[in-house]
Amino acid sequence: DSGHQHPRVKTGSALAKAGLRKIVLKRLMSSLKRTPTLPPGTKPLDNQVAGHQTADGKIGCLVHEDGTVLKPVQVPPKGQTEVEFYQEVFGEQASTDKVLLQLRELVPKFHGIVHAPKEPDVRFMKLENLLQDMRQPCVLDIKMGRKTYDPFASKEKIAMETAKFPPAKNLGYQISGMLTYSPKTGKFQKFDKYFCKKLNEETIVFEGFGKFFAIDGVLQKEVIKAVIERLEQILEWFHKQRTFNFFASSLLVVFDGDISPSPSSHPNSSLSSSGLDGGNITHNCCNGETDSIIENDFSDLVSSDSVDDKTTNPPDSPHPKVQVRMIDFAHVYHMTEEDENYIFGLKHLIDDFRRLLKS
């Protein structure tokens, strides 16, 4: 050993400090990334619950002052696949295709492609904003199918997707994110993918959907009925069509969490043309208390059928305002066989909503 120096071995404390420095450096570099210039008259969509969001120099979905949503086109081939899907469904050739005409009613309306100024490579799909007429939108994103990987996925990709949420094999769906609203507090609460991944076959109905469809502890059964009716229409379309198979596609469920009879009666009812509530979501919904959310007791949920209608659903109230659409089409393939993967999940989802409805 004389004259030779052993390399210094990092202790646990040193490793922790090194890891912390790496995290801080990464966050600093992310903050310095230049965000591409946004199209005029747009701002980030505050109540997006899943998918790519505006952060770390990247652009997520935007809301335009004309009331539409701009969704960034992903890199090829995923982005181009989704663009071509919308162009096919809403193109002139679809006017004579009954399957495509019916599909138009099940997806957000497509208004073409928009380019970011001074950013020729940044494109957006201009889509219908399903939240526009909502005063306080509650949002649920459900990824459909037992398999969320496409037919050409590698073994590594299949293993990675399967490991993300193993219960999907039996459920046929998984929750990607939720946003709820409390009229009592006037605040939103976001449930991110980490909360959703902790749900399982036993808890997803009452601790997942039960949380979403409850307003201040009152289960909104009329909303659930409207959602089931819409899902049955989508299922009917799937049984008839032999044009597409959808992988890693989602269902977006939205309803208005403000059940007051008129905008003037609610203290936070001043909305922009986008239907958003002035940034209230950004400041109030993401409190980082995911663990406490999971531990909430859902046994005190009551049905809106069992309480005074004057309190929960005034006679002149527009409630329930409900929207259900298929979204996310980066992995859609032309196939002539029935889309059994999607249908399996849709049937189970309808059954689970009915189970919640009977509770």
C-alpha positions as YAML, in Angstrom:
chain: A
units: angstrom
residues:
- id: 1
  name: ASP
  ca: [0.00, 0.00, 0.00]
- id: 2
  name: SER
  ca: [2.95, 2.32, 0.41]
- id: 3
  name: GLY
  ca: [2.80, 5.19, -2.04]
- id: 4
  name: HIS
  ca: [-0.56, 4.11, -3.43]
- id: 5
  name: GLN
  ca: [-3.75, 6.04, -2.77]
- id: 6
  name: HIS
  ca: [-7.10, 4.27, -2.81]
- id: 7
  name: PRO
  ca: [-9.86, 6.06, -4.68]
- id: 8
  name: ARG
  ca: [-12.21, 7.82, -2.29]
- id: 9
  name: VAL
  ca: [-15.43, 5.91, -1.73]
- id: 10
  name: LYS
  ca: [-18.58, 8.09, -1.40]
- id: 11
  name: THR
  ca: [-20.50, 7.51, 1.79]
- id: 12
  name: GLY
  ca: [-24.31, 7.38, 1.89]
- id: 13
  name: SER
  ca: [-24.37, 11.06, 2.89]
- id: 14
  name: ALA
  ca: [-22.05, 12.04, 0.06]
- id: 15
  name: LEU
  ca: [-24.17, 10.11, -2.43]
- id: 16
  name: ALA
  ca: [-27.29, 11.87, -1.19]
- id: 17
  name: LYS
  ca: [-25.63, 15.28, -1.58]
- id: 18
  name: ALA
  ca: [-24.45, 14.38, -5.07]
- id: 19
  name: GLY
  ca: [-27.95, 13.27, -6.00]
- id: 20
  name: LEU
  ca: [-29.42, 16.49, -4.64]
- id: 21
  name: ARG
  ca: [-26.96, 18.58, -6.63]
- id: 22
  name: LYS
  ca: [-27.90, 16.65, -9.76]
- id: 23
  name: ILE
  ca: [-31.62, 17.30, -9.18]
- id: 24
  name: VAL
  ca: [-31.03, 21.02, -8.53]
- id: 25
  name: LEU
  ca: [-28.87, 21.31, -11.65]
- id: 26
  name: LYS
  ca: [-31.47, 19.52, -13.75]
- id: 27
  name: ARG
  ca: [-34.24, 21.83, -12.53]
- id: 28
  name: LEU
  ca: [-32.04, 24.87, -13.19]
- id: 29
  name: MET
  ca: [-31.32, 23.73, -16.73]
- id: 30
  name: SER
  ca: [-35.03, 23.06, -17.29]
- id: 31
  name: SER
  ca: [-35.91, 26.57, -16.14]
- id: 32
  name: LEU
  ca: [-33.43, 28.01, -18.64]
- id: 33
  name: LYS
  ca: [-34.95, 26.14, -21.57]
- id: 34
  name: ARG
  ca: [-36.65, 28.48, -23.99]
- id: 35
  name: THR
  ca: [-40.35, 27.87, -24.38]
- id: 36
  name: PRO
  ca: [-41.41, 28.22, -28.02]
- id: 37
  name: THR
  ca: [-43.43, 31.34, -28.80]
- id: 38
  name: LEU
  ca: [-47.14, 30.76, -28.22]
- id: 39
  name: PRO
  ca: [-49.61, 31.56, -30.98]
- id: 40
  name: PRO
  ca: [-51.29, 34.96, -30.48]
- id: 41
  name: GLY
  ca: [-54.34, 34.98, -28.21]
- id: 42
  name: THR
  ca: [-53.49, 31.73, -26.40]
- id: 43
  name: LYS
  ca: [-52.55, 30.64, -22.89]
- id: 44
  name: PRO
  ca: [-51.85, 27.27, -21.23]
- id: 45
  name: LEU
  ca: [-54.90, 25.12, -20.50]
- id: 46
  name: ASP
  ca: [-54.94, 25.21, -16.69]
- id: 47
  name: ASN
  ca: [-57.24, 22.24, -16.16]
- id: 48
  name: GLN
  ca: [-55.41, 19.65, -18.23]
- id: 49
  name: VAL
  ca: [-55.20, 16.49, -16.10]
- id: 50
  name: ALA
  ca: [-53.05, 14.16, -18.23]
- id: 51
  name: GLY
  ca: [-50.70, 14.14, -21.19]
- id: 52
  name: HIS
  ca: [-47.91, 16.56, -22.07]
- id: 53
  name: GLN
  ca: [-48.31, 19.88, -20.23]
- id: 54
  name: THR
  ca: [-46.64, 23.27, -20.54]
- id: 55
  name: ALA
  ca: [-43.36, 23.01, -18.58]
- id: 56
  name: ASP
  ca: [-39.60, 22.62, -18.98]
- id: 57
  name: GLY
  ca: [-39.50, 24.47, -22.29]
- id: 58
  name: LYS
  ca: [-42.31, 22.38, -23.76]
- id: 59
  name: ILE
  ca: [-45.81, 23.41, -24.74]
- id: 60
  name: GLY
  ca: [-48.89, 21.52, -23.64]
- id: 61
  name: CYS
  ca: [-52.48, 22.14, -24.65]
- id: 62
  name: LEU
  ca: [-53.42, 25.81, -25.05]
- id: 63
  name: VAL
  ca: [-56.75, 27.56, -24.91]
- id: 64
  name: HIS
  ca: [-57.43, 30.19, -27.59]
- id: 65
  name: GLU
  ca: [-59.43, 33.35, -27.03]
- id: 66
  name: ASP
  ca: [-61.85, 32.20, -29.75]
- id: 67
  name: GLY
  ca: [-62.92, 29.33, -27.49]
- id: 68
  name: THR
  ca: [-60.97, 26.48, -29.12]
- id: 69
  name: VAL
  ca: [-58.13, 24.32, -27.76]
- id: 70
  name: LEU
  ca: [-54.77, 24.02, -29.49]
- id: 71
  name: LYS
  ca: [-53.13, 20.63, -28.99]
- id: 72
  name: PRO
  ca: [-49.43, 20.37, -29.96]
- id: 73
  name: VAL
  ca: [-48.65, 17.92, -32.75]
- id: 74
  name: GLN
  ca: [-46.20, 15.33, -31.39]
- id: 75
  name: VAL
  ca: [-43.05, 14.27, -33.19]
- id: 76
  name: PRO
  ca: [-43.46, 11.73, -36.03]
- id: 77
  name: PRO
  ca: [-44.87, 9.20, -36.37]
- id: 78
  name: LYS
  ca: [-47.28, 9.73, -33.45]
- id: 79
  name: GLY
  ca: [-48.11, 13.32, -34.25]
- id: 80
  name: GLN
  ca: [-48.68, 12.73, -37.92]
- id: 81
  name: THR
  ca: [-50.86, 9.70, -37.17]
- id: 82
  name: GLU
  ca: [-53.16, 11.84, -35.03]
- id: 83
  name: VAL
  ca: [-53.30, 14.65, -37.59]
- id: 84
  name: GLU
  ca: [-54.16, 12.23, -40.39]
- id: 85
  name: PHE
  ca: [-56.86, 10.63, -38.22]
- id: 86
  name: TYR
  ca: [-58.60, 13.97, -37.66]
- id: 87
  name: GLN
  ca: [-58.20, 14.92, -41.32]
- id: 88
  name: GLU
  ca: [-59.78, 11.64, -42.37]
- id: 89
  name: VAL
  ca: [-62.71, 11.93, -39.95]
- id: 90
  name: PHE
  ca: [-63.46, 15.57, -40.78]
- id: 91
  name: GLY
  ca: [-62.38, 15.58, -44.44]
- id: 92
  name: GLU
  ca: [-64.70, 15.83, -47.44]
- id: 93
  name: GLN
  ca: [-64.40, 12.12, -48.17]
- id: 94
  name: ALA
  ca: [-66.04, 11.38, -44.81]
- id: 95
  name: SER
  ca: [-69.31, 12.98, -45.94]
- id: 96
  name: THR
  ca: [-70.29, 9.75, -47.68]
- id: 97
  name: ASP
  ca: [-68.95, 7.37, -45.02]
- id: 98
  name: LYS
  ca: [-71.54, 6.57, -42.33]
- id: 99
  name: VAL
  ca: [-68.91, 5.26, -39.89]
- id: 100
  name: LEU
  ca: [-66.87, 8.46, -40.09]
- id: 101
  name: LEU
  ca: [-69.94, 10.70, -39.92]
- id: 102
  name: GLN
  ca: [-71.02, 8.99, -36.70]
- id: 103
  name: LEU
  ca: [-67.48, 9.20, -35.33]
- id: 104
  name: ARG
  ca: [-67.52, 12.98, -35.75]
- id: 105
  name: GLU
  ca: [-70.05, 13.14, -32.93]
- id: 106
  name: LEU
  ca: [-67.83, 11.10, -30.60]
- id: 107
  name: VAL
  ca: [-64.58, 13.10, -30.87]
- id: 108
  name: PRO
  ca: [-63.75, 16.82, -30.44]
- id: 109
  name: LYS
  ca: [-64.49, 18.85, -33.57]
- id: 110
  name: PHE
  ca: [-61.40, 19.48, -35.69]
- id: 111
  name: HIS
  ca: [-60.74, 22.97, -37.10]
- id: 112
  name: GLY
  ca: [-57.45, 22.44, -38.89]
- id: 113
  name: ILE
  ca: [-53.74, 23.00, -38.21]
- id: 114
  name: VAL
  ca: [-52.19, 26.12, -36.68]
- id: 115
  name: HIS
  ca: [-48.48, 27.05, -36.78]
- id: 116
  name: ALA
  ca: [-46.67, 28.84, -33.98]
- id: 117
  name: PRO
  ca: [-45.23, 32.23, -35.02]
- id: 118
  name: LYS
  ca: [-41.50, 32.11, -35.77]
- id: 119
  name: GLU
  ca: [-41.61, 28.37, -35.02]
- id: 120
  name: PRO
  ca: [-42.25, 26.61, -38.37]
- id: 121
  name: ASP
  ca: [-41.74, 23.18, -36.83]
- id: 122
  name: VAL
  ca: [-44.27, 23.72, -34.03]
- id: 123
  name: ARG
  ca: [-47.81, 22.83, -35.11]
- id: 124
  name: PHE
  ca: [-51.10, 22.60, -33.26]
- id: 125
  name: MET
  ca: [-54.38, 20.84, -33.93]
- id: 126
  name: LYS
  ca: [-57.21, 23.32, -33.45]
- id: 127
  name: LEU
  ca: [-59.94, 21.41, -31.57]
- id: 128
  name: GLU
  ca: [-63.29, 21.92, -29.90]
- id: 129
  name: ASN
  ca: [-63.02, 23.08, -26.29]
- id: 130
  name: LEU
  ca: [-65.30, 20.78, -24.31]
- id: 131
  name: LEU
  ca: [-64.99, 23.01, -21.24]
- id: 132
  name: GLN
  ca: [-66.13, 26.23, -22.87]
- id: 133
  name: ASP
  ca: [-69.68, 26.25, -21.47]
- id: 134
  name: MET
  ca: [-68.63, 24.99, -18.05]
- id: 135
  name: ARG
  ca: [-68.41, 27.43, -15.14]
- id: 136
  name: GLN
  ca: [-66.32, 25.09, -12.95]
- id: 137
  name: PRO
  ca: [-65.34, 22.06, -15.07]
- id: 138
  name: CYS
  ca: [-64.61, 18.72, -13.41]
- id: 139
  name: VAL
  ca: [-62.37, 16.64, -15.69]
- id: 140
  name: LEU
  ca: [-61.65, 12.91, -15.88]
- id: 141
  name: ASP
  ca: [-59.18, 11.27, -18.27]
- id: 142
  name: ILE
  ca: [-59.53, 7.48, -18.74]
- id: 143
  name: LYS
  ca: [-57.07, 5.52, -20.88]
- id: 144
  name: MET
  ca: [-58.86, 2.67, -22.61]
- id: 145
  name: GLY
  ca: [-57.92, -0.95, -23.30]
- id: 146
  name: ARG
  ca: [-56.25, -3.89, -21.61]
- id: 147
  name: LYS
  ca: [-53.31, -3.23, -23.89]
- id: 148
  name: THR
  ca: [-52.02, 0.35, -24.17]
- id: 149
  name: TYR
  ca: [-49.28, -0.60, -26.63]
- id: 150
  name: ASP
  ca: [-49.79, -0.94, -30.35]
- id: 151
  name: PRO
  ca: [-49.34, -4.13, -32.46]
- id: 152
  name: PHE
  ca: [-45.80, -3.14, -33.43]
- id: 153
  name: ALA
  ca: [-44.50, -2.50, -29.91]
- id: 154
  name: SER
  ca: [-41.21, -4.08, -28.87]
- id: 155
  name: LYS
  ca: [-40.97, -6.52, -25.97]
- id: 156
  name: GLU
  ca: [-39.43, -3.74, -23.89]
- id: 157
  name: LYS
  ca: [-42.29, -1.37, -24.69]
- id: 158
  name: ILE
  ca: [-44.89, -4.02, -23.87]
- id: 159
  name: ALA
  ca: [-43.23, -4.76, -20.53]
- id: 160
  name: MET
  ca: [-42.98, -1.06, -19.70]
- id: 161
  name: GLU
  ca: [-46.63, -0.30, -20.54]
- id: 162
  name: THR
  ca: [-47.93, -3.37, -18.70]
- id: 163
  name: ALA
  ca: [-45.97, -2.46, -15.56]
- id: 164
  name: LYS
  ca: [-47.47, 1.03, -15.42]
- id: 165
  name: PHE
  ca: [-50.86, -0.23, -14.22]
- id: 166
  name: PRO
  ca: [-51.19, -4.04, -13.96]
- id: 167
  name: PRO
  ca: [-54.93, -3.96, -13.01]
- id: 168
  name: ALA
  ca: [-55.69, -2.74, -16.56]
- id: 169
  name: LYS
  ca: [-55.40, -6.35, -17.71]
- id: 170
  name: ASN
  ca: [-58.67, -7.16, -15.93]
- id: 171
  name: LEU
  ca: [-60.32, -3.74, -15.88]
- id: 172
  name: GLY
  ca: [-59.69, -2.81, -19.49]
- id: 173
  name: TYR
  ca: [-59.08, 0.82, -18.55]
- id: 174
  name: GLN
  ca: [-57.11, 3.05, -16.20]
- id: 175
  name: ILE
  ca: [-57.56, 6.56, -14.82]
- id: 176
  name: SER
  ca: [-54.87, 8.98, -15.98]
- id: 177
  name: GLY
  ca: [-55.95, 12.02, -13.97]
- id: 178
  name: MET
  ca: [-58.90, 13.84, -12.39]
- id: 179
  name: LEU
  ca: [-59.89, 17.38, -11.48]
- id: 180
  name: THR
  ca: [-62.71, 17.99, -8.99]
- id: 181
  name: TYR
  ca: [-64.42, 21.13, -7.71]
- id: 182
  name: SER
  ca: [-65.89, 22.05, -4.33]
- id: 183
  name: PRO
  ca: [-68.59, 24.76, -4.29]
- id: 184
  name: LYS
  ca: [-68.13, 25.01, -0.51]
- id: 185
  name: THR
  ca: [-64.50, 26.09, -0.77]
- id: 186
  name: GLY
  ca: [-64.58, 27.47, -4.32]
- id: 187
  name: LYS
  ca: [-61.43, 25.48, -5.07]
- id: 188
  name: PHE
  ca: [-60.35, 22.70, -7.39]
- id: 189
  name: GLN
  ca: [-58.34, 19.62, -6.48]
- id: 190
  name: LYS
  ca: [-56.21, 17.71, -8.93]
- id: 191
  name: PHE
  ca: [-55.53, 13.98, -8.66]
- id: 192
  name: ASP
  ca: [-52.42, 13.18, -10.67]
- id: 193
  name: LYS
  ca: [-51.14, 9.98, -12.23]
- id: 194
  name: TYR
  ca: [-49.37, 8.99, -9.01]
- id: 195
  name: PHE
  ca: [-52.65, 8.97, -7.10]
- id: 196
  name: CYS
  ca: [-54.35, 7.11, -9.95]
- id: 197
  name: LYS
  ca: [-51.69, 4.40, -10.14]
- id: 198
  name: LYS
  ca: [-52.31, 3.54, -6.49]
- id: 199
  name: LEU
  ca: [-55.91, 2.59, -7.26]
- id: 200
  name: ASN
  ca: [-56.72, -1.05, -7.95]
- id: 201
  name: GLU
  ca: [-59.64, -3.27, -8.97]
- id: 202
  name: GLU
  ca: [-61.18, -3.00, -5.50]
- id: 203
  name: THR
  ca: [-60.79, 0.76, -4.99]
- id: 204
  name: ILE
  ca: [-61.03, 2.34, -8.44]
- id: 205
  name: VAL
  ca: [-64.85, 2.53, -8.53]
- id: 206
  name: PHE
  ca: [-65.58, 4.11, -5.16]
- id: 207
  name: GLU
  ca: [-62.28, 5.80, -4.29]
- id: 208
  name: GLY
  ca: [-61.60, 6.85, -7.88]
- id: 209
  name: PHE
  ca: [-64.86, 7.48, -9.73]
- id: 210
  name: GLY
  ca: [-66.71, 7.99, -6.45]
- id: 211
  name: LYS
  ca: [-64.40, 10.89, -5.66]
- id: 212
  name: PHE
  ca: [-64.78, 12.37, -9.14]
- id: 213
  name: PHE
  ca: [-68.58, 12.25, -9.35]
- id: 214
  name: ALA
  ca: [-69.14, 13.59, -5.82]
- id: 215
  name: ILE
  ca: [-69.63, 17.30, -5.17]
- id: 216
  name: ASP
  ca: [-68.91, 18.06, -1.53]
- id: 217
  name: GLY
  ca: [-69.76, 14.48, -0.60]
- id: 218
  name: VAL
  ca: [-72.93, 14.25, -2.70]
- id: 219
  name: LEU
  ca: [-72.81, 11.67, -5.50]
- id: 220
  name: GLN
  ca: [-74.14, 13.27, -8.70]
- id: 221
  name: LYS
  ca: [-76.23, 10.40, -10.05]
- id: 222
  name: GLU
  ca: [-77.76, 12.41, -12.89]
- id: 223
  name: VAL
  ca: [-74.26, 13.10, -14.17]
- id: 224
  name: ILE
  ca: [-73.36, 9.41, -13.98]
- id: 225
  name: LYS
  ca: [-76.53, 8.48, -15.87]
- id: 226
  name: ALA
  ca: [-75.68, 10.99, -18.62]
- id: 227
  name: VAL
  ca: [-72.12, 9.63, -18.87]
- id: 228
  name: ILE
  ca: [-73.37, 6.02, -19.13]
- id: 229
  name: GLU
  ca: [-75.79, 7.02, -21.90]
- id: 230
  name: ARG
  ca: [-72.95, 8.61, -23.85]
- id: 231
  name: LEU
  ca: [-70.65, 5.61, -23.33]
- id: 232
  name: GLU
  ca: [-73.37, 3.30, -24.63]
- id: 233
  name: GLN
  ca: [-73.50, 5.36, -27.82]
- id: 234
  name: ILE
  ca: [-69.74, 4.99, -28.22]
- id: 235
  name: LEU
  ca: [-70.01, 1.23, -27.59]
- id: 236
  name: GLU
  ca: [-72.72, 0.94, -30.24]
- id: 237
  name: TRP
  ca: [-70.44, 2.66, -32.73]
- id: 238
  name: PHE
  ca: [-67.57, 0.29, -31.92]
- id: 239
  name: HIS
  ca: [-69.77, -2.75, -32.50]
- id: 240
  name: LYS
  ca: [-70.68, -1.47, -35.97]
- id: 241
  name: GLN
  ca: [-67.33, -0.15, -37.23]
- id: 242
  name: ARG
  ca: [-64.56, -2.20, -38.82]
- id: 243
  name: THR
  ca: [-62.31, 0.69, -39.85]
- id: 244
  name: PHE
  ca: [-60.10, 1.54, -36.87]
- id: 245
  name: ASN
  ca: [-58.38, -0.04, -33.87]
- id: 246
  name: PHE
  ca: [-57.42, 2.38, -31.08]
- id: 247
  name: PHE
  ca: [-54.45, 1.90, -28.77]
- id: 248
  name: ALA
  ca: [-53.46, 4.16, -25.82]
- id: 249
  name: SER
  ca: [-56.52, 6.27, -26.63]
- id: 250
  name: SER
  ca: [-58.56, 7.93, -23.91]
- id: 251
  name: LEU
  ca: [-62.03, 9.03, -22.96]
- id: 252
  name: LEU
  ca: [-62.46, 12.55, -21.62]
- id: 253
  name: VAL
  ca: [-65.39, 13.05, -19.23]
- id: 254
  name: VAL
  ca: [-66.34, 16.58, -18.20]
- id: 255
  name: PHE
  ca: [-69.19, 17.99, -16.15]
- id: 256
  name: ASP
  ca: [-69.88, 21.33, -14.51]
- id: 257
  name: GLY
  ca: [-69.12, 21.25, -10.80]
- id: 258
  name: ASP
  ca: [-71.00, 24.51, -10.23]
- id: 259
  name: ILE
  ca: [-74.61, 23.54, -9.58]
- id: 260
  name: SER
  ca: [-75.84, 27.04, -8.74]
- id: 261
  name: PRO
  ca: [-78.82, 28.17, -10.85]
- id: 262
  name: SER
  ca: [-77.17, 31.10, -12.61]
- id: 263
  name: PRO
  ca: [-73.70, 32.65, -13.11]
- id: 264
  name: SER
  ca: [-74.71, 35.74, -11.14]
- id: 265
  name: SER
  ca: [-75.37, 33.64, -8.03]
- id: 266
  name: HIS
  ca: [-71.83, 32.29, -7.81]
- id: 267
  name: PRO
  ca: [-69.00, 34.43, -6.36]
- id: 268
  name: ASN
  ca: [-66.42, 33.04, -8.78]
- id: 269
  name: SER
  ca: [-68.53, 32.97, -11.92]
- id: 270
  name: SER
  ca: [-66.65, 35.54, -13.98]
- id: 271
  name: LEU
  ca: [-65.19, 33.46, -16.79]
- id: 272
  name: SER
  ca: [-63.05, 34.07, -19.82]
- id: 273
  name: SER
  ca: [-64.21, 33.00, -23.25]
- id: 274
  name: SER
  ca: [-62.42, 29.70, -22.68]
- id: 275
  name: GLY
  ca: [-64.67, 28.74, -19.77]
- id: 276
  name: LEU
  ca: [-61.74, 28.80, -17.33]
- id: 277
  name: ASP
  ca: [-61.87, 30.39, -13.91]
- id: 278
  name: GLY
  ca: [-59.06, 32.89, -13.98]
- id: 279
  name: GLY
  ca: [-56.22, 30.62, -12.86]
- id: 280
  name: ASN
  ca: [-57.94, 29.32, -9.71]
- id: 281
  name: ILE
  ca: [-56.98, 25.78, -10.71]
- id: 282
  name: THR
  ca: [-53.27, 26.49, -10.90]
- id: 283
  name: HIS
  ca: [-53.07, 27.98, -7.42]
- id: 284
  name: ASN
  ca: [-55.49, 25.80, -5.53]
- id: 285
  name: CYS
  ca: [-55.70, 22.29, -6.95]
- id: 286
  name: CYS
  ca: [-52.15, 21.01, -6.77]
- id: 287
  name: ASN
  ca: [-51.33, 21.00, -3.08]
- id: 288
  name: GLY
  ca: [-49.08, 17.96, -3.16]
- id: 289
  name: GLU
  ca: [-51.15, 16.10, -0.58]
- id: 290
  name: THR
  ca: [-51.55, 12.97, -2.65]
- id: 291
  name: ASP
  ca: [-51.18, 10.63, 0.32]
- id: 292
  name: SER
  ca: [-53.88, 12.38, 2.32]
- id: 293
  name: ILE
  ca: [-56.17, 12.19, -0.69]
- id: 294
  name: ILE
  ca: [-55.77, 8.42, -0.86]
- id: 295
  name: GLU
  ca: [-56.60, 8.07, 2.81]
- id: 296
  name: ASN
  ca: [-59.86, 10.04, 2.55]
- id: 297
  name: ASP
  ca: [-62.93, 8.19, 3.85]
- id: 298
  name: PHE
  ca: [-65.47, 7.73, 1.07]
- id: 299
  name: SER
  ca: [-68.04, 5.97, 3.24]
- id: 300
  name: ASP
  ca: [-69.89, 9.25, 3.85]
- id: 301
  name: LEU
  ca: [-70.76, 9.79, 0.19]
- id: 302
  name: VAL
  ca: [-74.48, 10.35, -0.22]
- id: 303
  name: SER
  ca: [-76.61, 10.22, -3.34]
- id: 304
  name: SER
  ca: [-78.05, 13.39, -4.84]
- id: 305
  name: ASP
  ca: [-81.32, 11.41, -4.95]
- id: 306
  name: SER
  ca: [-81.43, 11.25, -1.15]
- id: 307
  name: VAL
  ca: [-81.07, 14.95, -0.31]
- id: 308
  name: ASP
  ca: [-83.13, 18.05, -0.90]
- id: 309
  name: ASP
  ca: [-83.28, 18.79, -4.63]
- id: 310
  name: LYS
  ca: [-83.49, 22.50, -3.88]
- id: 311
  name: THR
  ca: [-80.05, 22.29, -2.34]
- id: 312
  name: THR
  ca: [-78.19, 20.21, -4.91]
- id: 313
  name: ASN
  ca: [-80.07, 20.70, -8.14]
- id: 314
  name: PRO
  ca: [-82.28, 23.80, -8.39]
- id: 315
  name: PRO
  ca: [-85.23, 23.51, -10.83]
- id: 316
  name: ASP
  ca: [-83.86, 26.14, -13.21]
- id: 317
  name: SER
  ca: [-80.27, 24.88, -13.04]
- id: 318
  name: PRO
  ca: [-78.59, 23.75, -16.29]
- id: 319
  name: HIS
  ca: [-76.94, 20.93, -14.31]
- id: 320
  name: PRO
  ca: [-75.93, 18.40, -15.35]
- id: 321
  name: LYS
  ca: [-73.78, 19.72, -18.18]
- id: 322
  name: VAL
  ca: [-71.91, 16.65, -19.35]
- id: 323
  name: GLN
  ca: [-69.44, 16.04, -22.16]
- id: 324
  name: VAL
  ca: [-67.87, 12.68, -23.09]
- id: 325
  name: ARG
  ca: [-65.47, 12.36, -26.02]
- id: 326
  name: MET
  ca: [-62.84, 9.99, -27.34]
- id: 327
  name: ILE
  ca: [-59.42, 11.69, -27.43]
- id: 328
  name: ASP
  ca: [-55.73, 10.94, -28.12]
- id: 329
  name: PHE
  ca: [-55.26, 9.25, -31.48]
- id: 330
  name: ALA
  ca: [-51.49, 8.88, -31.88]
- id: 331
  name: HIS
  ca: [-51.83, 5.08, -32.05]
- id: 332
  name: VAL
  ca: [-54.80, 4.49, -34.34]
- id: 333
  name: TYR
  ca: [-54.56, 1.84, -37.05]
- id: 334
  name: HIS
  ca: [-56.76, 0.90, -39.98]
- id: 335
  name: MET
  ca: [-57.91, -2.64, -39.25]
- id: 336
  name: THR
  ca: [-60.85, -4.68, -40.50]
- id: 337
  name: GLU
  ca: [-61.47, -6.68, -37.31]
- id: 338
  name: GLU
  ca: [-63.49, -5.58, -34.30]
- id: 339
  name: ASP
  ca: [-61.56, -3.50, -31.78]
- id: 340
  name: GLU
  ca: [-61.92, -6.07, -28.98]
- id: 341
  name: ASN
  ca: [-59.32, -4.38, -26.80]
- id: 342
  name: TYR
  ca: [-61.23, -1.10, -26.59]
- id: 343
  name: ILE
  ca: [-64.66, -2.77, -26.40]
- id: 344
  name: PHE
  ca: [-63.54, -4.92, -23.46]
- id: 345
  name: GLY
  ca: [-62.58, -1.83, -21.48]
- id: 346
  name: LEU
  ca: [-65.68, 0.11, -22.48]
- id: 347
  name: LYS
  ca: [-68.02, -2.66, -21.33]
- id: 348
  name: HIS
  ca: [-66.25, -2.93, -17.98]
- id: 349
  name: LEU
  ca: [-66.27, 0.86, -17.56]
- id: 350
  name: ILE
  ca: [-70.03, 1.02, -18.16]
- id: 351
  name: ASP
  ca: [-70.60, -1.82, -15.70]
- id: 352
  name: ASP
  ca: [-68.50, -0.08, -13.05]
- id: 353
  name: PHE
  ca: [-70.35, 3.21, -13.50]
- id: 354
  name: ARG
  ca: [-73.63, 1.32, -13.09]
- id: 355
  name: ARG
  ca: [-72.28, -0.23, -9.92]
- id: 356
  name: LEU
  ca: [-71.42, 3.23, -8.61]
- id: 357
  name: LEU
  ca: [-74.88, 4.45, -9.61]
- id: 358
  name: LYS
  ca: [-76.52, 1.75, -7.47]
- id: 359
  name: SER
  ca: [-74.45, 2.56, -4.41]
...
